[in-house]
């Protein structure tokens, strides 16, 4: 632990509306998700997750966690009841992204959280694509937030980091989580501390964080460097200003693409005719966010997507999102390439999908770059 990282944990926890001391900084967003799972589930347990996920998260859930004996049951997150139907007495949490990467599906956090709580389970939400500026999952019942601070929180593609925040209100000693009911043999042997029962009242709301510090973070070492924490602290100071510009530019880009003759379809939750528009009003303050995805009309979707990406000049071909600069990528051949075609479709990745992380440059420059690249595509 170090003072700089502690300041970031505290500031970000308050920004999300969680317990002011319940933040945990990690080396990356992926580490934040991994630690949030292994901090409440162990061999023989399972979690229920929406299938529409970032490619790295899907691989972690589908291929890595099962090797540790933790099953992940994937469901169509569009229907909150699917989470409840897939759960059993070994389920330890529900998981979803506030806005899925890259399909931009907005999940009904309130209903998913209600389903989780009806079973005595927490909802873990990856809020990377919404940021606390657009959506505060705790306001809709989520219990734990895991986010990639590499993205809009830091805002400039200058460092890598992740943050976990516990709302501080979930009862970890209610009998649903053996890791909190049984003695922790790594912390006191057979008579070890029971995290959900033995903490003094003043520390009980921090049970999840204290166990995360003491078990996975201390022993596996996925901590954030003080320098990265300092960079992210600077980013937080301009988050609201940047997000306003990101959303404004993204809407203009979506409207431009929607009318382009070479574009087959556009997904942007801020468009009135988008299927996610109604949920945008509730969960994203009526704004559509900073991401736009679309498909190019072509008999060879992947080739068209690749040709488009290679023709861009202002946009950077980078797998990151949330940078002040505009970024573009073709997920089927990059971020989600390790998935089968069936898995890609389940994650919301169509073969022709191009993902744009719309930056804060002058929007006419962004559109001009998209136009010249589309002109070069054999559609």
N, C-alpha and C positions, 0 to 999 in steps of 0.2 A: 504494500500500500504506500501511497505517497500523497502529499498535500494537494498537488495540482489535480491528480485524478479524482481525489475526494471532492474537490470543488465542482468538477464536471458532473460527477455522480449526483451531487446535491442539486445543482442548478437544473440538470435535465429531469430529475425526479419531480421537481416542483413545476417544471414546464409541462410535464405530462399530467400533473394533478395527482401524483402518487404520494406515498409517504416520503417526506423530505429527506430521509436518510436511507431509503430503500433502493438506491441505484447501485448497480454493479457494472463497472467498465470492463470490457474484454478486448482481446486483440483484433476481433473482427465481428461483423454481424453474424456470420456463420457460427462462430464460437459462442456468441450470445444465445443463439437458438439451441445449439448442442448442449450447453450448460443448463439452459432452462428446462430441457427434457430430462437429462440425467440427474438433475437435482430433485426430481420428484418421482422418477420411474427407474426400475431396475429389472433384472432378468425375470421373465415371466409376466411382466406388466405390458400394457399397451396404451397407446394414445389414439384418438380419432382425429384425423386431419382432412381438411379440404384437399382435393386432388390438384386444384389449380394453384401451383406453387412455383417459386423460383427454382430453376434447374438444379442448383446445388443443394437446396433444401430437399427437393424430391429425391435426389440420389442419397442424401444422408438418411432420409426416412425409409426409402425403399430397399437400400442395399447395405448401409453401414449399421444403423441401429439394430436391425434384426440379427446381425452377427454378435451383438452384445446381449441378445435375448429380449430386446424390446421390440414388440410388434407395432407397426403403424397401420391403421386401418383407414384406407382412403375412401372418401365419399364425395358425392356431388354437393359442394357447399352451397349451391343455390337454394337448397331446401334445408332449413335448419333442423327439421325433424330427422334427417338422415344421420346426423351426429348421434342423436339419442338412440336411434334404432341400432346403430353399430356398436354401442357401448355395452360392457358387462361389468362384473365385479372386479375385474383386473384392470379396468380403464382408469388412468390417473389424470388425464386432462384432455380437453379439446384444443385443437390448434387451427388457426387460419391466418391469412394475411388480410389486412384491412382493405387493401386494393391489390389484386393478384398481379404478379409479375410473370409474363408480360401481357396477359389477356385483359387486364384492367377490369376484372369483375369485382364489384363492390359487395362485400358480404354483409348480411344482416346481423351485425354484431350483437345487437340487443337480444334478438331471438335465440341466437346460438348460445349466448351467455345464460339466458334463462333456462335453456335446456341443460347446460352443464350444471348449473346450480341446483336444478331439480334432482340431480343425481349426486350432489355433494362434491362436484368436480370444478376445477378452475378452468377458465378460458385463457389460453396463451395467444396473444395476437402479435404478429409481425407487422408493425406500422410503418415500415420503411417508406412505402410509396405514398403515404398520406402526410407524414410528419405531424407533430402536435399542432402545427399551425392550422391544418385543415381538419384534423380529426383527433380527438382524445378518446381512445378506446375505453378508458376507465369510466367515462361518462355514460357508456352504454353497457356496462357490466363486466368488461374484461378484468381479469385479475392480475395478469402478468403481461408486460410488453417487452418484446425483444426487437431491437432495431439495429440497422446498419448505420452508424454515424459517418461512415465513409461517404454517404450520399448527400442529401440536401442539408443534413445537420451540419456537417463540415463545410460542404458547399462548393469546394474548389478542387476536388480531386487531388488533394495534397497529402492525404494520409489515410490510413485504414484503421477502423475501430468499430466496436459494437457496444451496446448498452442494454442491460436488463433492468427493468423497473418493476417492483412489486407494489401493488396498490396499498398493501398493508392491512387489508381487512379480511382476507380469507382465513378460515379456521383450519390450520394444518394438522391439528390434533383431533380431528373429528372421526378418525377411524378409517378414512379412505386412502391414507398414504402411509404404508408401513415404514418408509424411510424417516417419517416424523413421529411414528408411534413406538418404534422399537429402538433399543439402545444403539447408538452409532459406535460400532467397534473400532472405527478409525480415530475416535475421539474419546478415549477412556476405556477401551477394551469391552469386556462383556457387561460391565456396569456403566457403559458410556452414556453420554447425554442423549436424552430423547428430545429432539428439536421441537416437537409440537407440544411438549408438556412441561419440560424442566426449566425453561427460561423464565426469568422474573417477568412480572406483568409489563414492566416498561419496555422490555425487549421482545415480547411476544409478537408484535406486529412486524418485527424484523427477522422472524424465524427463517424465511426463505432466503433472504440475503445472507444472514450469518452462516447458514449451512453452505450456501454457494461459495462464500469466501473461504470457509474452513475446509471444504471437501474438494470440489472440482477446481476452483481457481488456484488455491494454494498448492495442490498436489499435481495438477496437470499443467499449470503455468501459462494459460492463455490470457495473460494480463495485458493491459494497455500501457504503452510507454508514456511517461510524463510529457514528452515532447508532442506526441500525438494528441494527448488530452488538451494541451495548451492550444494547438491548432484548432481543435474542434470547439473549444470555448470561444475563440474568435469568430468561428462560423455561426454559432448560435446567436451572436449579437445582431447579425443581419438576416436571420432566417425569415422573419415576417416580410421584410422588404423584398427579398429575393423571391419568395413564394408568390407574392402578388404579381411580380413581373413574369415568372414562369407560367402561371395560370393564364395570364392575359395573352402571352405569346402563343401558348399551346392551343388556346381556343381559335386564334387567328389561323394557325397552321392547319388545324382540323377543318376549318371552314374552307380553306384553300384546297386541301386535298379532296374534300368531298365532291367538289365540282370539276376535278381534273379528269379528262377523258381516259387517261391510262391507269387510273386508280379504280380497283374493283370494289373496295369497301374501306371504311374508316371506322375505327373504334375510339371514341373520346367521350367519356362520361358527361362532359359538359355540353354536348350537343343535344338540343331538345328532343330529337328523334332517336337518341341512343337508348338502348334497353336498360342502361344503368342510370339514366337521368334522374328518375324519381328518388333513387337511393342517394344520388349525389346531393340532393337537397337536404337530406337528413344527416348524412355522414361526412360530407365534404364542404359544408357551408354554402352549398349551391355552386361551388366552383368545380371545375373538372379535373384539377390536378395538373401536373407538369409533363405527363406522358401522353404520347399519341402513337397508336399502332395502325397499320394499314396494309393492304395487299395490292400488288400490281397485277393488272390484267395480262396474263401470259400463259401459254401452254406449258411452259417450264418455269414454275414458280420460284424454285431455288436459284436458277440461273438468272432470272430477272432481278431477284432480290440482291444477289451478289453483284450484278452489273450496276445496279443503282448505288449500292454502298461504295463501290470502287470509283464512282463518278463524282461523289461529293467532294467539295473543297473546303467550305467553312466548317461543316460537321466533322467531328473526329470519329474515327472508327474505333470505338472503345467499348469494352464490356461493362464499364461503370455507368451509373445513372446519377442524376442529381448534381451534376457539375454546373458551374456558372456558364460553361460553354455548351453548345448544342452537340449532342452525341447521337450516333446511329449505329444499329447493328441488326443482323439477320439471325434471330435466335435459333432457328432450326439447324443452322450449320455452325453455330458457335456455342452460346450459353446453354442450350438444351440438346446439343448434338449427341451427348452420351445416352439420351433416351431413345427408345424405339419409337417408330411412327405412332403407334397406339398410345404410348405414354406421353408423347408430345401433344397429341390431340387432347388427352385427358387433362393435361396441364394448361390447355388453352393456346397451344402453339401450333398454328396452321403452317403448312409448308411455305406459304407466300408472305407470312407475317414479317413486316419490318417494324422495328421498335425505335421510336424517336424520343430521346430525352431532350425536351425543348429548353434551350438556354435563355439567358437574359440579354442576348445581343439585340440590336435593332431588328424588329420583326421583319421588315422588308428585306433585310440581308439574308435572314434565315430562309424566307420563302423563295428568294431569288436563287439560292443554292439548291433547294429542292427542285425548282423548276428546271434548271439547267441539267441536273442529274436525271430527271425523268425524261427529258428530251433525248437523252442518249440511250435509254432503255429500249430494247427490241420487244415491245409489248404487243 
